[in-house]
Every structure is written in structure tokens, then in C-alpha cells.
Amino acid sequence: MVDLFKETSSRLGLTEADIYQGTLTTGGQPGPTYLSTKPQVPSAVKAKMVSIHTIEELKDLVGGSAGAAAPRNIPEPWPQNKQEADVKHLNESEERQVYAALRTMLAGQQETVSSYTGIVERRYFPIQAGVFAVNDIVVKPDHPLVIEPEEGHDPVILNVNSITLEPGGQIFCHTPVIIIANKFIKQ
């Protein structure tokens, strides 16, 4: 069996110093436990910032593959006259279309949304992602784990050997989160 934690740590260039050794257990203090890239928030683990330069790098990281089920909301082809559109001026509907195309690409269905390749690359890449690497996490009831970015919708990668969610335990994600775990245990 592949050890996703070790493989992902290596792929992201993480060293032993970048990995929280032992078990991170929520509830060691009142309220939630944070994994945050915001400087003003006391994060339980320091993030390592990494760059993801292409859709292919992101697909490799999240395990997108041909034949995977595509999202239900595959957008209509991106208009030819908007191929060079400035991503800063996309309206809400266009943002949703581009995001849906990205999700479709990550599901291994790139050919279905090939007209979006340029706009997706300009809108999302390179991605600056905060990586939290932890051997094991235990989420206790009444002490949620909160994952949040520094700003906007910057993605966060949680690379962990195991996550145990005790009865009543909760994880709140305030950003797109890529969770890579060998085991996810819900008690």
C-alpha cells in the first residue's frame, strides 16, 4: 500500500522540520484549534508555503484521473471572444464557470472543458498554498479544527498520516482544502 503521507511530503519538498511530530489533539485550550496562514491567528502548526505552477501539478496532488466522475455542472464552452479576458474583470457567473471548469479538469475530464484551459491557467496559477503536515490529528467534541487561509480563497493542503474524528468532533474549512490522509477515522 502506498504511504500517501510520506509520498506527498516528499513531492512537496517537506523536511522533518516541516512536519508536526506526534499527535495534534484539539481541546488542549478552550475553543477551536486553528490551522491558519493568517499571521494574526495562533495556528497550532506553522504552514509551509508552496507554489503549484500548473493544472497537471495540482491533478497529481489531488489524484485526478481519467475516468473519474466529472462534476454535474460542466459549463458551456468558454466563448472564443473571451479567450484573452482579464481575470480581474470576470463577473460572478463567469467566475463560477471557470471554477466549474477547474473542478472538471481535476476530475480528469480536461477534454470536456478544453476551451477553458487558458482562462483557468491565468485565473488560478501559480497557486500559493499553505501546507500543514501533521503525523496524526484527533478532533475532540466541542473543540473543532478550523482551517483557514490568509486571505480570499487561497487553498490549504492538509497532509496527515491519520485524522480521527471523535463523536461530535467537527472540522470547519473556510477555504478550499486538499486533505491527503492515509486514514480518516470517524468514531
C-alpha positions as a LaTeX table, in Angstrom:
\begin{tabular}{lrrr}
\hline
Residue & $x$ (\AA) & $y$ (\AA) & $z$ (\AA) \\
\hline
Met1 & 0.00 & 0.00 & 0.00 \\
Val2 & 1.24 & 3.49 & $-0.86$ \\
Asp3 & 2.01 & 5.77 & 2.07 \\
Leu4 & 0.27 & 8.97 & 0.88 \\
Phe5 & 1.65 & 10.99 & 3.78 \\
Lys6 & 5.29 & 10.21 & 3.01 \\
Glu7 & 4.82 & 10.39 & $-0.76$ \\
Thr8 & 3.08 & 13.78 & $-0.58$ \\
Ser9 & 5.62 & 15.13 & 1.93 \\
Ser10 & 8.39 & 14.19 & $-0.49$ \\
Arg11 & 6.56 & 15.61 & $-3.54$ \\
Leu12 & 6.02 & 18.92 & $-1.72$ \\
Gly13 & 9.65 & 19.09 & $-0.59$ \\
Leu14 & 8.81 & 18.87 & 3.11 \\
Thr15 & 11.57 & 18.09 & 5.59 \\
Glu16 & 11.25 & 16.58 & 9.07 \\
Ala17 & 11.34 & 20.15 & 10.42 \\
Asp18 & 8.21 & 20.98 & 8.35 \\
Ile19 & 6.19 & 18.10 & 9.85 \\
Tyr20 & 4.44 & 18.32 & 13.22 \\
Gln21 & 5.71 & 15.24 & 15.03 \\
Gly22 & 3.30 & 13.25 & 17.17 \\
Thr23 & $-0.43$ & 13.78 & 17.58 \\
Leu24 & $-2.18$ & 17.14 & 17.38 \\
Thr25 & $-5.27$ & 16.89 & 19.59 \\
Thr26 & $-7.89$ & 19.63 & 19.67 \\
Gly27 & $-9.14$ & 20.72 & 23.07 \\
Gly28 & $-5.78$ & 21.50 & 24.61 \\
Gln29 & $-7.13$ & 25.03 & 25.02 \\
Pro30 & $-10.65$ & 26.48 & 25.19 \\
Gly31 & $-12.42$ & 26.79 & 21.85 \\
Pro32 & $-11.26$ & 25.69 & 18.43 \\
Thr33 & $-7.81$ & 24.68 & 17.27 \\
Tyr34 & $-6.66$ & 26.59 & 14.19 \\
Leu35 & $-4.57$ & 25.65 & 11.20 \\
Ser36 & $-4.24$ & 29.08 & 9.65 \\
Thr37 & $-1.87$ & 31.01 & 7.42 \\
Lys38 & $-3.15$ & 34.30 & 8.90 \\
Pro39 & $-0.32$ & 35.88 & 10.89 \\
Gln40 & $-2.74$ & 37.26 & 13.49 \\
Val41 & $-4.29$ & 33.82 & 14.22 \\
Pro42 & $-2.44$ & 31.48 & 16.59 \\
Ser43 & $-2.03$ & 28.40 & 14.39 \\
Ala44 & $-1.35$ & 25.09 & 16.13 \\
Val45 & 1.08 & 24.21 & 13.32 \\
Lys46 & 3.17 & 26.51 & 11.16 \\
Ala47 & 2.37 & 26.31 & 7.46 \\
Lys48 & 4.96 & 25.90 & 4.75 \\
Met49 & 4.08 & 27.89 & 1.64 \\
Val50 & 4.46 & 26.07 & $-1.68$ \\
Ser51 & 3.80 & 27.02 & $-5.29$ \\
Ile52 & 1.77 & 24.86 & $-7.63$ \\
His53 & 2.50 & 26.02 & $-11.16$ \\
Thr54 & 0.21 & 24.00 & $-13.43$ \\
Ile55 & $-3.08$ & 22.15 & $-13.56$ \\
Glu56 & $-1.08$ & 18.94 & $-14.02$ \\
Glu57 & 0.82 & 19.51 & $-10.74$ \\
Leu58 & $-2.47$ & 20.10 & $-8.95$ \\
Lys59 & $-4.05$ & 17.00 & $-10.55$ \\
Asp60 & $-1.09$ & 14.90 & $-9.41$ \\
Leu61 & $-1.50$ & 16.23 & $-5.91$ \\
Val62 & $-5.26$ & 15.59 & $-5.63$ \\
Gly63 & $-5.20$ & 12.36 & $-7.60$ \\
Gly64 & $-7.36$ & 13.44 & $-10.57$ \\
Ser65 & $-7.57$ & 10.72 & $-13.18$ \\
Ala66 & $-9.22$ & 9.95 & $-16.48$ \\
Gly67 & $-12.47$ & 8.13 & $-15.98$ \\
Ala68 & $-13.30$ & 9.83 & $-12.68$ \\
Ala69 & $-16.79$ & 11.19 & $-12.38$ \\
Ala70 & $-16.97$ & 14.75 & $-13.63$ \\
Pro71 & $-18.90$ & 17.37 & $-11.67$ \\
Arg72 & $-22.56$ & 17.69 & $-12.65$ \\
Asn73 & $-22.34$ & 21.36 & $-13.61$ \\
Ile74 & $-19.99$ & 21.19 & $-16.59$ \\
Pro75 & $-20.08$ & 24.68 & $-18.09$ \\
Glu76 & $-20.85$ & 25.55 & $-21.68$ \\
Pro77 & $-17.69$ & 26.14 & $-23.77$ \\
Trp78 & $-15.79$ & 29.34 & $-22.95$ \\
Pro79 & $-16.57$ & 31.94 & $-25.65$ \\
Gln80 & $-13.88$ & 32.44 & $-28.28$ \\
Asn81 & $-14.14$ & 36.24 & $-27.93$ \\
Lys82 & $-13.23$ & 35.95 & $-24.19$ \\
Gln83 & $-10.13$ & 33.77 & $-24.60$ \\
Glu84 & $-7.87$ & 36.65 & $-23.54$ \\
Ala85 & $-10.23$ & 38.04 & $-20.89$ \\
Asp86 & $-8.65$ & 39.77 & $-17.90$ \\
Val87 & $-9.36$ & 37.52 & $-14.89$ \\
Lys88 & $-9.71$ & 40.60 & $-12.67$ \\
His89 & $-12.83$ & 41.58 & $-14.60$ \\
Leu90 & $-14.75$ & 38.28 & $-14.56$ \\
Asn91 & $-18.30$ & 38.64 & $-13.30$ \\
Glu92 & $-19.79$ & 36.26 & $-10.74$ \\
Ser93 & $-21.29$ & 33.96 & $-13.37$ \\
Glu94 & $-18.00$ & 33.74 & $-15.26$ \\
Glu95 & $-16.12$ & 33.03 & $-12.02$ \\
Arg96 & $-18.48$ & 30.11 & $-11.34$ \\
Gln97 & $-17.98$ & 28.79 & $-14.89$ \\
Val98 & $-14.19$ & 28.96 & $-14.62$ \\
Tyr99 & $-14.25$ & 27.28 & $-11.21$ \\
Ala100 & $-16.54$ & 24.53 & $-12.55$ \\
Ala101 & $-14.08$ & 24.01 & $-15.41$ \\
Leu102 & $-11.21$ & 23.69 & $-12.93$ \\
Arg103 & $-13.14$ & 21.06 & $-10.95$ \\
Thr104 & $-13.91$ & 19.19 & $-14.17$ \\
Met105 & $-10.21$ & 19.23 & $-15.09$ \\
Leu106 & $-9.28$ & 17.91 & $-11.64$ \\
Ala107 & $-11.74$ & 15.05 & $-12.16$ \\
Gly108 & $-9.68$ & 14.03 & $-15.19$ \\
Gln109 & $-12.13$ & 15.38 & $-17.77$ \\
Gln110 & $-9.90$ & 18.10 & $-19.29$ \\
Glu111 & $-11.00$ & 17.41 & $-22.84$ \\
Thr112 & $-14.61$ & 18.23 & $-21.87$ \\
Val113 & $-13.66$ & 21.80 & $-20.93$ \\
Ser114 & $-10.60$ & 22.38 & $-23.12$ \\
Ser115 & $-11.88$ & 25.83 & $-24.17$ \\
Tyr116 & $-11.23$ & 26.92 & $-20.55$ \\
Thr117 & $-7.56$ & 25.95 & $-20.37$ \\
Gly118 & $-6.17$ & 29.45 & $-20.88$ \\
Ile119 & $-8.58$ & 31.25 & $-18.54$ \\
Val120 & $-8.16$ & 28.58 & $-15.83$ \\
Glu121 & $-4.38$ & 28.87 & $-16.02$ \\
Arg122 & $-4.50$ & 32.67 & $-15.81$ \\
Arg123 & $-7.11$ & 32.70 & $-13.02$ \\
Tyr124 & $-5.62$ & 30.08 & $-10.72$ \\
Phe125 & $-1.93$ & 29.53 & $-11.44$ \\
Pro126 & 0.54 & 29.70 & $-9.94$ \\
Ile127 & $-1.26$ & 28.80 & $-6.72$ \\
Gln128 & 0.35 & 29.71 & $-3.41$ \\
Ala129 & $-0.83$ & 27.05 & $-0.98$ \\
Gly130 & $-0.22$ & 26.79 & 2.73 \\
Val131 & 0.74 & 23.22 & 3.66 \\
Phe132 & 0.14 & 21.80 & 7.13 \\
Ala133 & 1.89 & 18.47 & 7.64 \\
Val134 & 0.98 & 16.57 & 10.81 \\
Asn135 & 1.65 & 12.95 & 11.74 \\
Asp136 & $-1.77$ & 12.43 & 13.38 \\
Ile137 & $-4.76$ & 14.58 & 14.32 \\
Val138 & $-7.53$ & 13.83 & 16.83 \\
Val139 & $-10.57$ & 16.14 & 16.74 \\
Lys140 & $-12.48$ & 16.13 & 20.02 \\
Pro141 & $-16.12$ & 17.13 & 20.51 \\
Asp142 & $-16.71$ & 20.80 & 21.38 \\
His143 & $-13.20$ & 21.65 & 20.14 \\
Pro144 & $-13.37$ & 21.89 & 16.34 \\
Leu145 & $-10.45$ & 22.04 & 13.96 \\
Val146 & $-10.67$ & 25.24 & 11.89 \\
Ile147 & $-8.72$ & 25.52 & 8.64 \\
Glu148 & $-8.45$ & 28.96 & 7.05 \\
Pro149 & $-6.32$ & 30.90 & 4.59 \\
Glu150 & $-4.53$ & 34.19 & 4.99 \\
Glu151 & $-6.91$ & 35.85 & 2.55 \\
Gly152 & $-9.54$ & 35.10 & $-0.07$ \\
His153 & $-9.82$ & 31.58 & $-1.30$ \\
Asp154 & $-6.16$ & 30.58 & $-1.18$ \\
Pro155 & $-6.11$ & 26.78 & $-0.92$ \\
Val156 & $-4.72$ & 24.93 & 2.05 \\
Ile157 & $-3.20$ & 21.46 & 1.91 \\
Leu158 & $-3.53$ & 19.25 & 4.97 \\
Asn159 & $-1.09$ & 16.35 & 4.67 \\
Val160 & $-1.59$ & 13.89 & 7.50 \\
Asn161 & $-0.99$ & 10.24 & 8.29 \\
Ser162 & $-4.33$ & 9.90 & 10.12 \\
Ile163 & $-7.27$ & 12.01 & 11.22 \\
Thr164 & $-9.57$ & 10.71 & 13.94 \\
Leu165 & $-12.90$ & 12.47 & 14.29 \\
Glu166 & $-14.35$ & 11.61 & 17.69 \\
Pro167 & $-18.17$ & 11.59 & 18.09 \\
Gly168 & $-19.29$ & 15.24 & 17.92 \\
Gly169 & $-15.93$ & 16.39 & 16.53 \\
Gln170 & $-16.06$ & 18.90 & 13.68 \\
Ile171 & $-13.72$ & 20.27 & 11.01 \\
Phe172 & $-14.53$ & 23.71 & 9.55 \\
Cys173 & $-12.88$ & 24.68 & 6.27 \\
His174 & $-13.01$ & 28.39 & 5.38 \\
Thr175 & $-11.18$ & 27.84 & 2.10 \\
Pro176 & $-10.73$ & 25.08 & $-0.46$ \\
Val177 & $-8.82$ & 22.37 & 1.42 \\
Ile178 & $-6.99$ & 19.41 & $-0.06$ \\
Ile179 & $-6.82$ & 16.70 & 2.59 \\
Ile180 & $-4.31$ & 13.95 & 1.91 \\
Ala181 & $-4.53$ & 11.22 & 4.54 \\
Asn182 & $-3.62$ & 7.57 & 4.85 \\
Lys183 & $-6.55$ & 7.10 & 7.26 \\
Phe184 & $-9.67$ & 9.10 & 8.08 \\
Ile185 & $-11.38$ & 7.56 & 11.09 \\
Lys186 & $-14.86$ & 8.66 & 12.15 \\
Gln187 & $-15.72$ & 7.20 & 15.54 \\
\hline
\end{tabular}
